[in-house]
Structures are given as C-alpha cells and as structure tokens.
Amino acid sequence: MSNKKNIIKVGYLLSYDYSYIFTSLQHIYEHADCIVISYDTNNKTWAGNDIHIPENVFSDIKKLDTENKIIFYKDTFFIEGMQPMDLETRQRNMMAEKMGPGGWHIQMDGDEYAYDFRVLAQFLKRNKFLLKNPAKNPFNFQVNFVTLFKHNTEGFFVITPFDEKCMLITNYPQYEYARSTNKGRILPLDFYLIHQSWAREEREISEKINNWGHKNDFDTSAFLNSWKTVNAENYKTFIDFHPLYKGIWKELSFFPAKNIDEFILSFSKKYPQQKLSLNLSFTKKIKMRIKSLF
C-alpha cells in the first residue's frame, strides 16, 4: 500500500449500513488509486451489537473492482468497555496503517457520495509536493457536507446552506477524534460531499443512532422523535437544530428527486464541482515545492 503510485487512497468503514457503499464506490472508483474497506471480524458494531453483512455484498463489490484496487481488511474493531467514538477513532487509525504511509488519505463512510471525484483527485495530484515529509508538514483538507436529513416520495429535505465542514483528507493520518487529526494546517476546499446521513427509513435511523460513534454524545431518542415529525408542511420551522453544535444546521430546504441517484444527478447539475485551488500564499507554495525536491 506504500507504492509511490498510490497517491489517492480511500478507506471505508463497512458496518450496518453496508448497502450504501455501492453508490459511494461508483463515484470514486475510477480516480482512486487504492481502496481499503474495513469491517469487524466478529460482526460487531462499536456499540457491541451484532450485525450481519451478507456474503454477496463482498462478492458484488469485487465485481465492481475491475482494476483490482480494493482490499478487504477485517480485524477486531469492537473492544468491550471502550466508548463508541474511541472505537471509531481506533478503527480509522488501524485502517490508515493498513493503507500504508504516503499519499493522500481519504476516509469515507459508505453513505457519503463524492460526485465528480475527478476534480478532487486532480487537485490532490497537482499538489502532491505537499506529501513530502508529512510528519513535519501535516496538511488536512475540509470539504462541504451536503447533509440529507429526510426523504419522502417526492424528494429530500436537505440542510442548507452547506456550512457543515467535514475533515476528509490528510497527508498525516494519525486520527485523534473520528477523522480529525488536530495536527498541522487545515485548509478548506470548496468541494461538495453529499451525506445521505439521516435520509433513511425509520428502522435504519434507529439502528444508526444505537450503533454509531456519537451514540453517547446526545439524547438520540429525543432527536429521533423530532426527526419523525419532519414533513412537507413543517420542515421550514426547523431552524438551527443540530443536536450538538449551534449554527451548523441553519434550516431545511426541499429538493425534488425520486431516489438518491436522481438527487445526486440533479444536485450535481445545480452545484457542479469547480476547479479547486490551494489556499496558500505564492511564497509558501514556492518554498514547499522547493523543499519537496530534496
């Protein structure tokens, strides 16, 4: 995995919501150099609950892997007595080790869709000089979350504006809290990452909040009850409603779409990914490019 040609490395955590990964993979596969998919060898979630990932999920993923980019990585990711968020962070670090040193590390969840991933991959490859000596020069990039909150037969309720940031990319994968490394420079990228997140069936939402890393961070039952009430008549009344952080989820907007594929296609036309630029001074770029030559 430390092959110098592996510039764009993508890692996935595979768990109870395994079905979403197929949509995610179809958007990143062509422009990723290698992909690692990690899952628990004992079929446990971070909360210690049992899950079952059908065997055909793995065989169907392999059918998509026409260029042999995908590696399945199973290990013991649940440890009795540890908090879910600590376990998430631990799994991300273990997966980073499996992905190997070097390159840009992108860790994604299966329900995250990086449409027109080519734009992001090209940007990262243009700036591969930042990969030189990452321990001394850690670089991290944030992108814009497009969080889907709920859906009905006509479309999706989406959190707007897209102010929520997602720490997605690093050249120094030593995670301290989920995908956050807290080391080095953090730069924003004007790139949209669609997060299906809460736009699922009620049964799936209940499974999500009982097993994810944030399981113990807020009153998930109360939040689920609030989520249930969202509909076409009242969605505009949901103002500044993030359960943990004020100001991130300002309001809900409605986007017509029959399914997630139609939503991604429609959204990508309305919000096409723009060419990305490195937000560093000209002098800083020159100095770092020169350093990368030695």
Order of alpha helices (4+ residues) and beta strands (2+ residues): beta-alpha-beta-alpha-beta-alpha-beta-beta-alpha-beta-beta-beta-beta-alpha-alpha-beta-alpha-alpha
